[in-house]
Amino acid sequence: MQYICLIYSSDAADPQPGTAEFPPFIQAYQDFTKEVSENGMLVHADALQPVSTATTITLENGKLEVTDGPFAETKETLGGYYLLECESLDAAIEQCAKIPTAQHGRIEIRPVVVWDD
């Protein structure tokens, strides 16, 4: 089964470029990505641009409304994701606990609906 692992954190909690904490943080992500890739679990992964680049749309009564930023004011924002192939939710939880942001943010895990052709 595929699981999407959504990575949420606040900008204030993330190690910032130029600090001593940043290189080990990035290395931990590279190590995790290599691990899930080598064990055949990685389907896809990407980081997202900062939330300040987001655009949110809605259609209300047939009228398109476009706003800058996320749909809600939150301290934590979606920063990226991993799409993993895991045998079970427990296996997905075990892997997602290794995502570096889990130490200061949150990882939301959801099963993915895979539609048959």
N, CA, C and O atoms as CSV, one atom per row, in Angstrom:
chain,resi,resn,atom,element,x,y,z
A,1,MET,N,N,0.844,-1.172,0.000
A,1,MET,CA,C,0.000,0.000,0.000
A,1,MET,C,C,0.887,1.232,0.000
A,1,MET,O,O,1.968,1.239,0.588
A,2,GLN,N,N,0.407,2.277,-0.673
A,2,GLN,CA,C,1.151,3.534,-0.684
A,2,GLN,C,C,0.648,4.453,0.423
A,2,GLN,O,O,-0.547,4.528,0.710
A,3,TYR,N,N,1.602,5.147,1.030
A,3,TYR,CA,C,1.299,6.118,2.079
A,3,TYR,C,C,1.971,7.435,1.726
A,3,TYR,O,O,3.149,7.464,1.368
A,4,ILE,N,N,1.215,8.529,1.829
A,4,ILE,CA,C,1.797,9.855,1.669
A,4,ILE,C,C,2.200,10.332,3.060
A,4,ILE,O,O,1.419,10.252,4.009
A,5,CYS,N,N,3.399,10.817,3.163
A,5,CYS,CA,C,3.951,11.286,4.435
A,5,CYS,C,C,4.172,12.785,4.279
A,5,CYS,O,O,5.162,13.220,3.690
A,6,LEU,N,N,3.247,13.565,4.810
A,6,LEU,CA,C,3.258,15.015,4.663
A,6,LEU,C,C,4.057,15.630,5.805
A,6,LEU,O,O,3.800,15.347,6.975
A,7,ILE,N,N,5.012,16.458,5.465
A,7,ILE,CA,C,5.964,16.999,6.426
A,7,ILE,C,C,5.578,18.437,6.775
A,7,ILE,O,O,5.622,19.328,5.927
A,8,TYR,N,N,5.199,18.646,8.039
A,8,TYR,CA,C,4.789,19.963,8.517
A,8,TYR,C,C,5.767,20.460,9.578
A,8,TYR,O,O,6.197,19.704,10.449
A,9,SER,N,N,6.108,21.747,9.486
A,9,SER,CA,C,6.912,22.371,10.540
A,9,SER,C,C,6.737,23.880,10.448
A,9,SER,O,O,6.166,24.399,9.489
A,10,SER,N,N,7.231,24.557,11.447
A,10,SER,CA,C,7.221,26.022,11.407
A,10,SER,C,C,8.602,26.489,10.979
A,10,SER,O,O,9.610,25.859,11.299
A,11,ASP,N,N,8.638,27.587,10.260
A,11,ASP,CA,C,9.925,28.124,9.820
A,11,ASP,C,C,10.847,28.397,11.003
A,11,ASP,O,O,12.062,28.235,10.896
A,12,ALA,N,N,10.275,28.809,12.122
A,12,ALA,CA,C,11.076,29.127,13.298
A,12,ALA,C,C,11.756,27.894,13.885
A,12,ALA,O,O,12.818,28.002,14.498
A,13,ALA,N,N,11.146,26.721,13.699
A,13,ALA,CA,C,11.702,25.500,14.284
A,13,ALA,C,C,12.731,24.829,13.374
A,13,ALA,O,O,13.575,24.069,13.850
A,14,ASP,N,N,12.668,25.100,12.082
A,14,ASP,CA,C,13.583,24.465,11.137
A,14,ASP,C,C,14.996,25.011,11.272
A,14,ASP,O,O,15.178,26.217,11.439
A,15,PRO,N,N,16.001,24.137,11.202
A,15,PRO,CA,C,17.373,24.643,11.116
A,15,PRO,C,C,17.517,25.515,9.861
A,15,PRO,O,O,17.039,25.140,8.790
A,16,GLN,N,N,18.158,26.647,9.986
A,16,GLN,CA,C,18.246,27.615,8.898
A,16,GLN,C,C,19.594,27.528,8.185
A,16,GLN,O,O,20.616,27.242,8.808
A,17,PRO,N,N,19.589,27.780,6.860
A,17,PRO,CA,C,20.862,27.819,6.130
A,17,PRO,C,C,21.822,28.802,6.793
A,17,PRO,O,O,21.422,29.871,7.253
A,18,GLY,N,N,23.080,28.423,6.830
A,18,GLY,CA,C,24.095,29.282,7.426
A,18,GLY,C,C,24.342,29.014,8.902
A,18,GLY,O,O,25.267,29.576,9.489
A,19,THR,N,N,23.512,28.149,9.515
A,19,THR,CA,C,23.732,27.800,10.919
A,19,THR,C,C,24.448,26.463,11.005
A,19,THR,O,O,24.463,25.696,10.042
A,20,ALA,N,N,25.032,26.190,12.143
A,20,ALA,CA,C,25.737,24.922,12.343
A,20,ALA,C,C,24.784,23.724,12.291
A,20,ALA,O,O,25.207,22.613,11.974
A,21,GLU,N,N,23.512,23.940,12.599
A,21,GLU,CA,C,22.540,22.846,12.621
A,21,GLU,C,C,22.065,22.450,11.227
A,21,GLU,O,O,21.558,21.345,11.038
A,22,PHE,N,N,22.224,23.345,10.249
A,22,PHE,CA,C,21.656,23.092,8.928
A,22,PHE,C,C,22.319,21.943,8.169
A,22,PHE,O,O,21.596,21.073,7.682
A,23,PRO,N,N,23.646,21.882,8.036
A,23,PRO,CA,C,24.248,20.779,7.273
A,23,PRO,C,C,23.887,19.384,7.813
A,23,PRO,O,O,23.570,18.504,7.013
A,24,PRO,N,N,23.921,19.144,9.143
A,24,PRO,CA,C,23.523,17.810,9.608
A,24,PRO,C,C,22.038,17.511,9.342
A,24,PRO,O,O,21.668,16.361,9.106
A,25,PHE,N,N,21.203,18.537,9.381
A,25,PHE,CA,C,19.779,18.375,9.088
A,25,PHE,C,C,19.579,17.929,7.638
A,25,PHE,O,O,18.823,16.995,7.371
A,26,ILE,N,N,20.246,18.589,6.718
A,26,ILE,CA,C,20.151,18.220,5.301
A,26,ILE,C,C,20.758,16.842,5.070
A,26,ILE,O,O,20.219,16.058,4.289
A,27,GLN,N,N,21.861,16.537,5.730
A,27,GLN,CA,C,22.484,15.218,5.591
A,27,GLN,C,C,21.539,14.125,6.086
A,27,GLN,O,O,21.463,13.052,5.487
A,28,ALA,N,N,20.817,14.392,7.178
A,28,ALA,CA,C,19.859,13.414,7.692
A,28,ALA,C,C,18.750,13.153,6.673
A,28,ALA,O,O,18.308,12.014,6.524
A,29,TYR,N,N,18.300,14.185,5.975
A,29,TYR,CA,C,17.307,14.001,4.906
A,29,TYR,C,C,17.888,13.177,3.766
A,29,TYR,O,O,17.221,12.286,3.241
A,30,GLN,N,N,19.126,13.468,3.380
A,30,GLN,CA,C,19.765,12.698,2.310
A,30,GLN,C,C,19.916,11.235,2.714
A,30,GLN,O,O,19.697,10.341,1.897
A,31,ASP,N,N,20.285,10.989,3.958
A,31,ASP,CA,C,20.431,9.624,4.450
A,31,ASP,C,C,19.096,8.888,4.460
A,31,ASP,O,O,19.022,7.727,4.057
A,32,PHE,N,N,18.035,9.562,4.923
A,32,PHE,CA,C,16.704,8.941,4.943
A,32,PHE,C,C,16.247,8.622,3.530
A,32,PHE,O,O,15.750,7.527,3.269
A,33,THR,N,N,16.412,9.568,2.621
A,33,THR,CA,C,15.988,9.360,1.233
A,33,THR,C,C,16.739,8.185,0.613
A,33,THR,O,O,16.149,7.369,-0.095
A,34,LYS,N,N,18.020,8.104,0.877
A,34,LYS,CA,C,18.821,6.984,0.360
A,34,LYS,C,C,18.326,5.662,0.943
A,34,LYS,O,O,18.212,4.672,0.220
A,35,GLU,N,N,18.033,5.636,2.243
A,35,GLU,CA,C,17.573,4.416,2.899
A,35,GLU,C,C,16.262,3.912,2.297
A,35,GLU,O,O,16.162,2.738,1.942
A,36,VAL,N,N,15.258,4.778,2.178
A,36,VAL,CA,C,13.971,4.320,1.650
A,36,VAL,C,C,14.047,4.015,0.158
A,36,VAL,O,O,13.272,3.207,-0.354
A,37,SER,N,N,14.968,4.655,-0.533
A,37,SER,CA,C,15.178,4.351,-1.948
A,37,SER,C,C,15.812,2.969,-2.107
A,37,SER,O,O,15.363,2.157,-2.917
A,38,GLU,N,N,16.865,2.715,-1.320
A,38,GLU,CA,C,17.563,1.439,-1.418
A,38,GLU,C,C,16.713,0.259,-0.953
A,38,GLU,O,O,16.891,-0.856,-1.441
A,39,ASN,N,N,15.786,0.489,-0.011
A,39,ASN,CA,C,14.958,-0.634,0.451
A,39,ASN,C,C,13.674,-0.780,-0.371
A,39,ASN,O,O,12.801,-1.576,-0.024
A,40,GLY,N,N,13.559,-0.009,-1.462
A,40,GLY,CA,C,12.444,-0.158,-2.391
A,40,GLY,C,C,11.138,0.470,-1.948
A,40,GLY,O,O,10.100,0.214,-2.559
A,41,MET,N,N,11.158,1.283,-0.903
A,41,MET,CA,C,9.927,1.909,-0.410
A,41,MET,C,C,9.623,3.240,-1.079
A,41,MET,O,O,8.459,3.635,-1.142
A,42,LEU,N,N,10.619,3.932,-1.573
A,42,LEU,CA,C,10.418,5.274,-2.106
A,42,LEU,C,C,9.714,5.223,-3.449
A,42,LEU,O,O,10.213,4.627,-4.404
A,43,VAL,N,N,8.544,5.855,-3.515
A,43,VAL,CA,C,7.836,6.030,-4.781
A,43,VAL,C,C,8.196,7.394,-5.357
A,43,VAL,O,O,8.525,7.513,-6.537
A,44,HIS,N,N,8.130,8.430,-4.507
A,44,HIS,CA,C,8.473,9.785,-4.932
A,44,HIS,C,C,8.636,10.663,-3.690
A,44,HIS,O,O,8.097,10.354,-2.627
A,45,ALA,N,N,9.375,11.748,-3.833
A,45,ALA,CA,C,9.532,12.716,-2.738
A,45,ALA,C,C,9.898,14.064,-3.330
A,45,ALA,O,O,10.578,14.143,-4.353
A,46,ASP,N,N,9.443,15.114,-2.683
A,46,ASP,CA,C,9.808,16.466,-3.083
A,46,ASP,C,C,9.695,17.403,-1.895
A,46,ASP,O,O,8.877,17.204,-0.997
A,47,ALA,N,N,10.530,18.424,-1.911
A,47,ALA,CA,C,10.382,19.546,-0.981
A,47,ALA,C,C,9.553,20.598,-1.703
A,47,ALA,O,O,9.513,20.628,-2.933
A,48,LEU,N,N,8.901,21.448,-0.948
A,48,LEU,CA,C,8.093,22.512,-1.524
A,48,LEU,C,C,8.757,23.863,-1.305
A,48,LEU,O,O,9.512,24.047,-0.350
A,49,GLN,N,N,8.473,24.798,-2.190
A,49,GLN,CA,C,8.923,26.172,-2.008
A,49,GLN,C,C,8.251,26.714,-0.743
A,49,GLN,O,O,7.263,26.135,-0.290
A,50,PRO,N,N,8.753,27.804,-0.162
A,50,PRO,CA,C,8.156,28.355,1.056
A,50,PRO,C,C,6.678,28.687,0.882
A,50,PRO,O,O,6.215,28.958,-0.226
A,51,VAL,N,N,5.955,28.664,1.981
A,51,VAL,CA,C,4.519,28.934,1.961
A,51,VAL,C,C,4.222,30.321,1.397
A,51,VAL,O,O,3.119,30.558,0.903
A,52,SER,N,N,5.172,31.232,1.459
A,52,SER,CA,C,4.966,32.577,0.903
A,52,SER,C,C,4.778,32.544,-0.608
A,52,SER,O,O,4.320,33.529,-1.187
A,53,THR,N,N,5.124,31.429,-1.263
A,53,THR,CA,C,4.947,31.306,-2.710
A,53,THR,C,C,3.622,30.645,-3.074
A,53,THR,O,O,3.305,30.506,-4.255
A,54,ALA,N,N,2.850,30.238,-2.078
A,54,ALA,CA,C,1.608,29.496,-2.323
A,54,ALA,C,C,0.503,30.395,-2.880
A,54,ALA,O,O,0.440,31.592,-2.598
A,55,THR,N,N,-0.348,29.783,-3.668
A,55,THR,CA,C,-1.570,30.408,-4.168
A,55,THR,C,C,-2.706,29.450,-3.857
A,55,THR,O,O,-2.587,28.246,-4.084
A,56,THR,N,N,-3.800,29.975,-3.341
A,56,THR,CA,C,-4.964,29.156,-3.014
A,56,THR,C,C,-6.135,29.635,-3.855
A,56,THR,O,O,-6.369,30.835,-3.994
A,57,ILE,N,N,-6.872,28.673,-4.418
A,57,ILE,CA,C,-8.043,29.026,-5.218
A,57,ILE,C,C,-9.286,28.372,-4.648
A,57,ILE,O,O,-9.217,27.353,-3.960
A,58,THR,N,N,-10.409,28.971,-4.945
A,58,THR,CA,C,-11.703,28.401,-4.611
A,58,THR,C,C,-12.699,28.874,-5.658
A,58,THR,O,O,-12.543,29.944,-6.246
A,59,LEU,N,N,-13.714,28.069,-5.878
A,59,LEU,CA,C,-14.813,28.456,-6.762
A,59,LEU,C,C,-16.048,28.616,-5.897
A,59,LEU,O,O,-16.566,27.641,-5.352
A,60,GLU,N,N,-16.516,29.843,-5.773
A,60,GLU,CA,C,-17.730,30.099,-5.003
A,60,GLU,C,C,-18.791,30.624,-5.944
A,60,GLU,O,O,-18.627,31.671,-6.571
A,61,ASN,N,N,-19.880,29.885,-6.035
A,61,ASN,CA,C,-20.977,30.255,-6.937
A,61,ASN,C,C,-20.460,30.479,-8.357
A,61,ASN,O,O,-20.892,31.404,-9.046
A,62,GLY,N,N,-19.533,29.625,-8.785
A,62,GLY,CA,C,-18.996,29.707,-10.136
A,62,GLY,C,C,-17.959,30.792,-10.346
A,62,GLY,O,O,-17.453,30.948,-11.457
A,63,LYS,N,N,-17.630,31.548,-9.302
A,63,LYS,CA,C,-16.642,32.624,-9.424
A,63,LYS,C,C,-15.313,32.166,-8.833
A,63,LYS,O,O,-15.245,31.733,-7.683
A,64,LEU,N,N,-14.265,32.270,-9.636
A,64,LEU,CA,C,-12.929,31.889,-9.190
A,64,LEU,C,C,-12.365,32.969,-8.291
A,64,LEU,O,O,-12.320,34.142,-8.662
A,65,GLU,N,N,-11.929,32.561,-7.094
A,65,GLU,CA,C,-11.255,33.474,-6.183
A,65,GLU,C,C,-9.842,32.958,-5.969
A,65,GLU,O,O,-9.638,31.781,-5.671
A,66,VAL,N,N,-8.873,33.842,-6.124
A,66,VAL,CA,C,-7.462,33.500,-5.992
A,66,VAL,C,C,-6.871,34.337,-4.874
A,66,VAL,O,O,-7.021,35.559,-4.861
A,67,THR,N,N,-6.195,33.682,-3.929
A,67,THR,CA,C,-5.536,34.407,-2.842
A,67,THR,C,C,-4.097,33.935,-2.717
A,67,THR,O,O,-3.764,32.808,-3.082
A,68,ASP,N,N,-3.265,34.796,-2.205
A,68,ASP,CA,C,-1.878,34.432,-1.927
A,68,ASP,C,C,-1.818,33.661,-0.626
A,68,ASP,O,O,-2.598,33.909,0.293
A,69,GLY,N,N,-0.895,32.732,-0.554
A,69,GLY,CA,C,-0.645,32.022,0.689
A,69,GLY,C,C,-1.554,30.830,0.904
A,69,GLY,O,O,-2.373,30.487,0.052
A,70,PRO,N,N,-1.393,30.208,2.054
A,70,PRO,CA,C,-2.168,29.006,2.366
A,70,PRO,C,C,-3.611,29.357,2.689
A,70,PRO,O,O,-3.951,30.522,2.897
A,71,PHE,N,N,-4.446,28.340,2.729
A,71,PHE,CA,C,-5.874,28.551,2.976
A,71,PHE,C,C,-6.177,28.892,4.412
A,71,PHE,O,O,-7.278,29.363,4.699
A,72,ALA,N,N,-5.262,28.681,5.323
A,72,ALA,CA,C,-5.511,28.966,6.743
A,72,ALA,C,C,-4.238,29.503,7.377
A,72,ALA,O,O,-3.129,29.184,6.948
A,73,GLU,N,N,-4.413,30.301,8.376
A,73,GLU,CA,C,-3.269,30.813,9.125
A,73,GLU,C,C,-2.845,29.763,10.140
A,73,GLU,O,O,-3.594,29.438,11.061
A,74,THR,N,N,-1.655,29.242,9.966
A,74,THR,CA,C,-1.152,28.227,10.876
A,74,THR,C,C,0.307,28.509,11.187
A,74,THR,O,O,0.986,29.205,10.432
A,75,LYS,N,N,0.781,27.976,12.283
A,75,LYS,CA,C,2.194,28.108,12.615
A,75,LYS,C,C,3.017,27.087,11.833
A,75,LYS,O,O,4.153,27.359,11.445
A,76,GLU,N,N,2.436,25.913,11.608
A,76,GLU,CA,C,3.130,24.875,10.856
A,76,GLU,C,C,2.595,24.844,9.431
A,76,GLU,O,O,1.390,24.962,9.209
A,77,THR,N,N,3.495,24.686,8.470
A,77,THR,CA,C,3.092,24.620,7.074
A,77,THR,C,C,3.669,23.373,6.419
A,77,THR,O,O,4.639,22.790,6.905
A,78,LEU,N,N,3.066,22.979,5.324
A,78,LEU,CA,C,3.512,21.820,4.569
A,78,LEU,C,C,4.797,22.176,3.834
A,78,LEU,O,O,4.825,23.115,3.039
A,79,GLY,N,N,5.856,21.424,4.104
A,79,GLY,CA,C,7.150,21.722,3.505
A,79,GLY,C,C,7.612,20.718,2.476
A,79,GLY,O,O,8.542,20.989,1.716
A,80,GLY,N,N,6.972,19.557,2.440
A,80,GLY,CA,C,7.359,18.531,1.488
A,80,GLY,C,C,6.661,17.231,1.806
A,80,GLY,O,O,5.822,17.159,2.704
A,81,TYR,N,N,7.019,16.204,1.057
A,81,TYR,CA,C,6.374,14.912,1.266
A,81,TYR,C,C,7.256,13.767,0.771
A,81,TYR,O,O,8.171,13.958,-0.030
A,82,TYR,N,N,6.958,12.606,1.262
A,82,TYR,CA,C,7.468,11.349,0.729
A,82,TYR,C,C,6.258,10.497,0.396
A,82,TYR,O,O,5.289,10.465,1.155
A,83,LEU,N,N,6.307,9.812,-0.722
A,83,LEU,CA,C,5.302,8.817,-1.064
A,83,LEU,C,C,6.010,7.472,-0.966
A,83,LEU,O,O,6.912,7.168,-1.746
A,84,LEU,N,N,5.581,6.671,0.012
A,84,LEU,CA,C,6.247,5.410,0.302
A,84,LEU,C,C,5.336,4.222,0.030
A,84,LEU,O,O,4.121,4.302,0.210
A,85,GLU,N,N,5.925,3.138,-0.397
A,85,GLU,CA,C,5.242,1.857,-0.533
A,85,GLU,C,C,5.614,1.047,0.704
A,85,GLU,O,O,6.775,0.682,0.892
A,86,CYS,N,N,4.615,0.766,1.549
A,86,CYS,CA,C,4.856,0.052,2.804
A,86,CYS,C,C,3.854,-1.083,2.950
A,86,CYS,O,O,2.755,-1.029,2.398
A,87,GLU,N,N,4.238,-2.100,3.689
A,87,GLU,CA,C,3.371,-3.257,3.906
A,87,GLU,C,C,2.167,-2.925,4.776
A,87,GLU,O,O,1.115,-3.553,4.653
A,88,SER,N,N,2.319,-1.935,5.660
A,88,SER,CA,C,1.248,-1.630,6.608
A,88,SER,C,C,1.427,-0.221,7.144
A,88,SER,O,O,2.456,0.420,6.929
A,89,LEU,N,N,0.403,0.249,7.849
A,89,LEU,CA,C,0.509,1.548,8.506
A,89,LEU,C,C,1.629,1.528,9.532
A,89,LEU,O,O,2.363,2.507,9.663
A,90,ASP,N,N,1.769,0.433,10.257
A,90,ASP,CA,C,2.851,0.341,11.245
A,90,ASP,C,C,4.212,0.506,10.583
A,90,ASP,O,O,5.092,1.168,11.133
A,91,ALA,N,N,4.393,-0.089,9.410
A,91,ALA,CA,C,5.664,0.043,8.690
A,91,ALA,C,C,5.872,1.488,8.235
A,91,ALA,O,O,6.991,1.999,8.275
A,92,ALA,N,N,4.789,2.145,7.803
A,92,ALA,CA,C,4.884,3.553,7.389
A,92,ALA,C,C,5.252,4.426,8.580
A,92,ALA,O,O,6.086,5.324,8.462
A,93,ILE,N,N,4.639,4.168,9.713
A,93,ILE,CA,C,4.945,4.929,10.930
A,93,ILE,C,C,6.416,4.748,11.306
A,93,ILE,O,O,7.099,5.713,11.646
A,94,GLU,N,N,6.888,3.526,11.242
A,94,GLU,CA,C,8.289,3.237,11.581
A,94,GLU,C,C,9.235,4.026,10.678
A,94,GLU,O,O,10.230,4.575,11.151
A,95,GLN,N,N,8.931,4.086,9.384
A,95,GLN,CA,C,9.793,4.822,8.467
A,95,GLN,C,C,9.677,6.333,8.681
A,95,GLN,O,O,10.687,7.036,8.713
A,96,CYS,N,N,8.455,6.826,8.826
A,96,CYS,CA,C,8.250,8.270,8.962
A,96,CYS,C,C,8.859,8.828,10.242
A,96,CYS,O,O,9.198,10.010,10.304
A,97,ALA,N,N,8.997,8.000,11.246
A,97,ALA,CA,C,9.647,8.444,12.484
A,97,ALA,C,C,11.112,8.804,12.237
A,97,ALA,O,O,11.729,9.489,13.053
A,98,LYS,N,N,11.667,8.347,11.119
A,98,LYS,CA,C,13.064,8.640,10.771
A,98,LYS,C,C,13.206,9.946,9.985
A,98,LYS,O,O,14.324,10.420,9.781
A,99,ILE,N,N,12.096,10.531,9.545
A,99,ILE,CA,C,12.179,11.797,8.808
A,99,ILE,C,C,12.663,12.873,9.782
A,99,ILE,O,O,12.059,13.058,10.839
A,100,PRO,N,N,13.733,13.577,9.446
A,100,PRO,CA,C,14.327,14.523,10.398
A,100,PRO,C,C,13.363,15.538,10.999
A,100,PRO,O,O,13.501,15.879,12.174
A,101,THR,N,N,12.406,16.026,10.247
A,101,THR,CA,C,11.481,17.035,10.764
A,101,THR,C,C,10.573,16.477,11.854
A,101,THR,O,O,9.970,17.252,12.597
A,102,ALA,N,N,10.459,15.170,11.969
A,102,ALA,CA,C,9.638,14.573,13.030
A,102,ALA,C,C,10.146,14.992,14.413
A,102,ALA,O,O,9.398,14.938,15.389
A,103,GLN,N,N,11.404,15.404,14.499
A,103,GLN,CA,C,11.979,15.804,15.780
A,103,GLN,C,C,11.492,17.179,16.254
A,103,GLN,O,O,11.545,17.476,17.447
A,104,HIS,N,N,11.018,18.019,15.320
A,104,HIS,CA,C,10.572,19.353,15.726
A,104,HIS,C,C,9.272,19.787,15.036
A,104,HIS,O,O,8.763,20.878,15.292
A,105,GLY,N,N,8.750,18.938,14.174
A,105,GLY,CA,C,7.512,19.247,13.461
A,105,GLY,C,C,6.571,18.063,13.548
A,105,GLY,O,O,6.552,17.339,14.544
A,106,ARG,N,N,5.794,17.872,12.503
A,106,ARG,CA,C,4.827,16.775,12.470
A,106,ARG,C,C,4.867,16.113,11.096
A,106,ARG,O,O,5.116,16.760,10.079
A,107,ILE,N,N,4.617,14.812,11.098
A,107,ILE,CA,C,4.495,14.064,9.861
A,107,ILE,C,C,3.086,13.468,9.835
A,107,ILE,O,O,2.724,12.671,10.702
A,108,GLU,N,N,2.308,13.856,8.847
A,108,GLU,CA,C,0.960,13.298,8.676
A,108,GLU,C,C,1.055,12.152,7.685
A,108,GLU,O,O,1.589,12.315,6.588
A,109,ILE,N,N,0.537,10.991,8.073
A,109,ILE,CA,C,0.606,9.797,7.230
A,109,ILE,C,C,-0.809,9.431,6.798
A,109,ILE,O,O,-1.709,9.286,7.625
A,110,ARG,N,N,-0.989,9.284,5.480
A,110,ARG,CA,C,-2.306,8.895,4.959
A,110,ARG,C,C,-2.150,7.814,3.892
A,110,ARG,O,O,-1.258,7.896,3.049
A,111,PRO,N,N,-3.017,6.803,3.930
A,111,PRO,CA,C,-3.019,5.844,2.824
A,111,PRO,C,C,-3.490,6.550,1.549
A,111,PRO,O,O,-4.347,7.433,1.592
A,112,VAL,N,N,-2.923,6.149,0.435
A,112,VAL,CA,C,-3.264,6.736,-0.852
A,112,VAL,C,C,-4.247,5.811,-1.560
A,112,VAL,O,O,-4.067,4.593,-1.572
A,113,VAL,N,N,-5.277,6.391,-2.144
A,113,VAL,CA,C,-6.205,5.620,-2.963
A,113,VAL,C,C,-5.554,5.475,-4.342
A,113,VAL,O,O,-5.266,6.466,-5.013
A,114,VAL,N,N,-5.333,4.249,-4.739
A,114,VAL,CA,C,-4.775,3.975,-6.065
A,114,VAL,C,C,-5.910,3.432,-6.914
A,114,VAL,O,O,-6.378,2.316,-6.690
A,115,TRP,N,N,-6.352,4.213,-7.883
A,115,TRP,CA,C,-7.470,3.817,-8.735
A,115,TRP,C,C,-7.008,2.817,-9.760
A,115,TRP,O,O,-5.957,2.992,-10.376
A,116,ASP,N,N,-7.778,1.776,-9.950
A,116,ASP,CA,C,-7.486,0.792,-11.003
A,116,ASP,C,C,-7.864,1.387,-12.343
A,116,ASP,O,O,-8.841,2.128,-12.452
A,117,ASP,N,N,-7.088,1.061,-13.355
A,117,ASP,CA,C,-7.398,1.557,-14.710
A,117,ASP,C,C,-8.579,0.851,-15.302
A,117,ASP,O,O,-8.971,1.145,-16.431
